[in-house]
């Protein structure tokens, strides 16, 4: 018994020496109630395994007078708050992209303690293996919440409209074609009398949602004019409106994150996957990484540019030329290609503050031909 106690004291003494003499590597698996901590020294030896409550006071007690550390956590609901708390104490904090850590999320024996260990070991080997992400500022996140709140109301209204149309269609009647904003005004007279008692409350709710969506639209326009004037550089592009431009600016937040405008396409998941092995190099779908909402808006803008109401421009001509090649899913591929090119173009306009010219590429090519002749 005495030997065990002395051995424990020796281990604690060695740990103190390790803490005092070098940087340690910490992995934290953050849970809703408790967080698991795994600490390694520079040689990869385990120093500490522990668990603390996921509260600011608990993290303050643990890390306020801690040792030089590189700390790795996964992105999640609590990662913004925890990472800011740790950064305030002066630590190097890496917020890992959870979707790129297959080592963790596909572990057949996944548990919080093991996840914390993997985070610590990856932080020790190479932080780039964690695919670090950066949290948006609190103000940007609050403004982005306006857009996402509007989106949930729009999707709710769409589901209610589909419900009304399906109930009426099942009786053999038909509702007139109309926009979502005027639906609650146009269809009441066409609803069968025996369905009025069931569908009138739904129509009232649709009318309320439409008013709320209009209020969000006015708020978004106000944000563009007062806080994000750079969106004015993007709106002259055909198919890009107030909502798309503001979402683009708020999602990317800092244009200097990207060394080149071409890096925006891969960031938003608008480039094809790769599964190359020797001579095997199949064509795959896009990666769909990054922000799905912004990607969807860019694809919608691309469909508008390629559609019958899209204004003539180099981008439209380029997309239509790709469509002419034909092939399976030609229109879908073209829309993705135009969306990717649109994302690059918007970033270029944002960084350079240039005025959008629809036929910039055409004029340059003509100028080059004249000079060469």
Secondary structure, 3 states (H helix, E strand, C coil): CHHHHHHHHHHHHHHHHHHHHCCEEEEEEECCCEEEEEEECCCCCEEEEEEEECCHHHHHHHHCCCCCEEEEEECCCCHHHHHHHHHHCCCEEEEECHHHCHHHHCCCCCCHHHHHHHHHHHHHHCHHHHCEECCCCHHHHHHHHHHHHHHHHHHHHHHHHHHHHHHHHCCCCCCCCCCCCCHHHHCHHHCCHHHHHHHHHHHHHHHHHHHHHHHHHHHHHHHHHHCCHHHHHHHCCCCCCHHHHHHHHHHHCCHHHCCCCCHHHHHCCCCECCCCECCECCCCCECCCCCHHHHHHHHHHHHHHHCCCCCCCHHHHHHHHHHCCCCCCHHHHHHHHHHHHHHHHHHHHHHHCCCCCCCHHHHHHHHHHHHHC
